Amino acid sequence: MTRDEEIGLIAELLGLDAENSKFLDENVTRSPIERYSCPDRFADEMKGLFRSKPVAAAQSFELAENNAFLSRLVSGLPVLLTRDADGLAHAFLNVCRHRGAKLVRDEAGCKKRFSCPYHAWTWSNQGELIAVSQESQGFPDLDRSQHSLKELPVYEAYGFVWVIADSSCSDTGEIKKSLAPLSEDLNWLGLADHRIAVEETFEIAANWKTLIEGGIEAYHFRVAHRKTIGPYFPDNLSTYQMLGDNMRSVLPRITLFELRDQPRKTWNIREHANIIYSIFPGTQLLVQQDHVVWVHLEPLAVDRTRVRLATLVPNSAPQTEEMQKHWMRNQAITTTTLEEDFELGEEIQQGFASGANEYLTFGRFEGALHRFNQVLENAMKVPEDA
């Protein structure tokens, strides 16, 4: 985010409040319930979105050391992330190339090589097959180069390891292209110099899109969050901007109005607003005053989503017991608030199954939801020359 953009966003929100207005889209729109409840539709989204678009598979801090590794689910597929002895990040399908067993069962660690728990075929952390038990007798003509681990496109930038969960794709260009419109903002955040201080994981009985939609509008704050953060935010005041397929949402706190009488050169948006970056399709960054919450959505089924919340803090912050308590308190506030959204999301999913509605209705001040779904639908379209 440039300084001019920061000043412009604050001025826009102050202007909307002064006019007792909202950031409005042209029309009220609808979203069919089938988009949130159809298993076939979900399968298409996994293939057409989550396995063809970049996903923040890890924060760079998690692979801080050379020869570190992570084993985790990425877009529904078992993935092995490694950092080799030269410091380069790699991503592979975590699947043995002999008989298909899961190669690495540990969630994290530090290793230069990985032996399959089934027959002990062994690969380097660069994906090369380096040992085969009883090879001369059992596999006399084996071409090891044809049995390397299936590699995935990987690109490390802005403090994350980005992966496309498609082994048929060998080019990182799609990752760079998708992130390019966010480059100024992500550089502004400086997350390459952050670490994970606290993290939690939840499984929510709701479609992943419902959870995204709940985080990009302020219309519900005074009602759904009246006992938590609602009183700290003006009623239904927000703005958003599209950055390529991604979105930047700004939800001001009531302290923003104090800036009316302050020189513009002193304005600081992080001190007076929550900024949410929705990185298409399923990564969100909630920017707070002194930290950033990484919200990672892993769709498991049409009506089930795993959500990982990780508080990212500057490496320069003191690593003391007192500071850790501070980060834990902040994570607890975020978790309490999001659990209110999660409960609503699960109830909404139950409502989908009831048949009460054929579609959802998005008001003009819920335009961010329409834009998100518009991007999604465009991404799902099959090119005419395909």
Residue pairs with C-beta under 8 A, 6 or more apart in sequence:
1 184
1 185
1 188
1 248
1 269
2 184
2 188
6 267
6 268
6 269
7 264
7 267
9 239
9 250
9 269
9 273
10 256
10 259
10 267
10 269
10 272
10 273
11 264
12 23
12 239
13 237
13 238
13 239
13 250
13 252
13 256
13 273
14 256
14 257
14 259
14 260
16 22
16 23
16 237
16 239
17 234
17 237
17 257
22 236
22 237
22 364
22 365
23 238
23 239
23 240
23 365
23 367
24 364
24 365
24 367
25 364
25 365
25 366
25 367
25 370
25 371
26 364
27 364
28 361
28 362
28 363
28 364
29 361
29 362
29 367
29 370
30 359
30 360
30 361
30 362
31 359
31 360
31 362
31 369
31 370
31 373
32 358
32 359
33 352
33 357
33 358
33 359
33 360
34 41
35 41
35 209
35 373
36 207
36 209
36 210
36 302
36 349
36 352
37 207
37 302
37 303
37 349
37 352
37 353
38 302
39 301
39 302
41 302
42 207
42 299
42 301
42 302
44 380
45 281
45 299
45 376
45 380
46 75
46 76
46 299
48 379
48 380
49 280
49 281
49 376
49 379
49 380
50 75
50 76
50 165
50 281
50 282
50 299
51 75
51 76
51 77
51 164
51 165
51 166
52 164
52 166
52 169
52 174
53 164
53 174
53 178
53 280
53 281
53 379
54 155
54 162
54 163
54 164
54 174
54 175
54 178
54 179
55 74
55 75
55 162
55 163
55 164
55 165
55 281
55 282
55 283
56 160
56 161
56 162
56 279
56 283
56 294
56 296
57 70
57 72
57 74
57 79
57 81
57 91
57 154
57 160
57 161
57 162
57 163
58 70
58 72
58 81
58 160
58 161
59 159
59 160
59 161
59 191
59 194
59 195
59 196
59 294
59 310
59 312
60 156
60 159
60 160
60 161
60 192
61 159
61 194
61 195
61 196
62 68
62 70
62 108
62 196
63 69
63 70
63 81
63 82
63 83
63 89
63 161
65 83
65 110
66 83
66 84
66 85
66 86
66 87
67 82
67 83
67 84
67 85
67 110
67 111
67 112
67 125
68 82
68 83
68 108
68 109
68 110
69 80
69 81
69 82
69 83
69 104
69 108
69 109
69 110
69 111
69 114
69 125
70 80
70 81
70 82
70 107
70 108
71 78
71 79
71 80
71 81
71 94
71 104
71 105
71 106
71 107
71 108
72 79
72 81
72 107
73 79
73 298
73 306
74 91
74 163
74 165
74 298
75 165
75 298
76 165
76 298
76 299
76 300
77 93
77 165
78 93
78 94
78 95
78 102
79 91
79 92
79 93
79 94
79 152
79 163
79 165
80 91
80 92
80 93
80 94
80 103
80 104
80 114
80 149
81 89
81 90
81 91
81 154
81 161
81 163
82 89
82 90
82 91
82 92
82 125
82 126
83 89
83 90
83 125
84 90
84 124
84 125
84 126
85 112
85 125
89 154
89 156
89 161
90 125
90 126
90 127
90 151
90 154
91 151
91 152
91 153
91 154
91 161
91 163
92 127
92 149
92 150
92 151
92 152
93 149
93 150
93 152
93 167
94 102
94 103
94 104
95 101
95 102
95 103
95 149
95 150
96 102
96 103
96 116
96 118
96 119
96 121
97 121
97 129
97 147
97 148
97 149
97 150
98 116
98 118
98 119
98 121
98 132
98 147
99 118
99 119
101 116
101 117
101 118
102 117
103 114
103 116
103 123
103 149
104 114
105 117
111 125
112 124
112 125
113 122
113 123
113 124
113 125
113 130
113 131
114 122
114 123
114 125
115 121
115 122
115 131
116 122
119 133
120 131
120 133
121 129
121 131
121 132
121 133
121 147
122 129
122 130
122 131
122 132
123 129
123 130
123 148
123 149
124 130
127 148
127 149
127 151
128 144
128 148
129 144
129 145
129 147
129 148
129 149
130 144
132 138
132 139
132 142
132 144
135 142
150 167
151 167
151 170
152 163
152 164
152 165
152 166
152 167
152 169
153 163
153 164
153 166
153 169
153 170
153 171
153 172
153 174
153 175
154 161
154 162
154 163
154 172
154 175
155 161
155 162
155 172
155 175
155 176
155 179
156 162
157 176
157 179
157 186
158 179
158 182
158 183
158 186
158 187
158 189
158 191
158 192
159 186
159 189
159 190
159 191
159 192
159 193
159 194
159 312
160 191
162 175
162 179
164 174
164 175
178 244
178 245
178 246
178 280
179 186
179 279
180 244
181 243
181 244
181 245
181 246
182 243
182 244
182 246
182 277
182 279
185 243
185 248
185 277
186 277
189 285
189 287
189 292
190 314
191 285
191 292
191 312
193 314
193 315
193 316
194 292
194 312
194 313
194 314
194 315
195 312
195 313
195 315
196 294
196 310
196 311
196 312
196 313
197 291
197 311
197 312
197 313
197 324
197 327
197 328
197 331
198 310
198 311
198 327
198 328
198 331
199 308
199 309
199 310
199 311
200 308
200 309
200 331
200 335
201 306
201 307
201 308
201 309
202 306
202 307
202 309
202 339
202 342
203 300
203 304
203 305
203 306
203 307
204 211
204 304
204 305
204 306
204 307
204 342
204 345
204 346
205 303
205 304
205 346
205 349
206 303
206 304
206 305
206 342
206 345
206 346
206 348
206 349
207 299
207 302
207 303
207 305
207 345
207 349
207 352
208 282
208 297
208 299
208 305
209 372
209 373
209 376
210 345
210 348
210 349
211 297
211 305
211 307
211 341
211 342
211 345
212 278
212 282
212 284
212 297
212 372
213 369
213 372
214 220
214 341
214 344
214 345
215 249
215 276
215 278
215 284
215 286
215 295
215 341
216 240
216 247
216 249
216 276
216 278
216 368
216 369
216 372
217 238
217 249
217 365
217 366
217 368
217 369
218 233
218 236
218 237
218 238
218 251
219 236
219 363
219 365
219 366
221 229
221 230
221 233
221 235
221 236
221 251
222 230
222 233
222 235
222 236
223 230
224 230
224 340
224 341
224 344
225 337
225 340
228 333
228 336
228 337
228 340
229 333
229 337
232 253
232 254
233 251
233 252
233 253
233 254
234 252
234 253
234 254
234 256
234 257
236 365
237 251
237 252
238 249
238 250
238 251
238 252
238 365
238 368
239 249
239 250
240 247
240 248
240 249
240 250
240 367
240 368
240 371
241 247
241 248
242 371
242 375
244 280
245 280
245 375
245 379
246 277
246 278
246 279
246 280
247 276
247 277
247 278
247 280
247 368
247 371
247 372
248 275
248 276
248 277
248 278
249 275
249 276
249 277
249 278
249 368
250 269
250 273
250 274
250 275
250 276
251 273
251 274
251 275
251 276
252 272
252 273
252 274
253 272
253 273
253 274
255 271
255 272
256 272
256 273
258 272
259 266
259 267
259 272
269 275
270 287
270 288
270 289
271 289
274 286
274 287
274 288
275 286
275 287
276 284
276 285
276 286
276 287
277 284
277 285
277 287
278 284
278 372
279 285
280 372
280 375
280 376
280 379
281 376
281 379
282 296
282 297
282 298
282 299
283 294
283 295
283 296
283 297
284 294
284 295
284 296
284 297
285 292
285 293
285 294
285 295
286 292
286 293
286 295
286 334
288 330
290 313
290 314
290 317
291 311
291 312
291 313
291 314
291 327
291 330
292 311
292 312
293 309
293 310
293 311
293 312
293 331
293 334
294 308
294 309
294 310
294 311
294 312
295 307
295 308
295 309
295 338
296 307
296 308
296 310
297 305
297 306
297 307
298 305
298 306
298 307
298 308
299 305
299 306
300 306
303 349
307 338
307 342
309 331
309 334
309 335
309 338
311 327
311 330
311 331
311 334
313 327
317 323
351 357
362 369
362 370
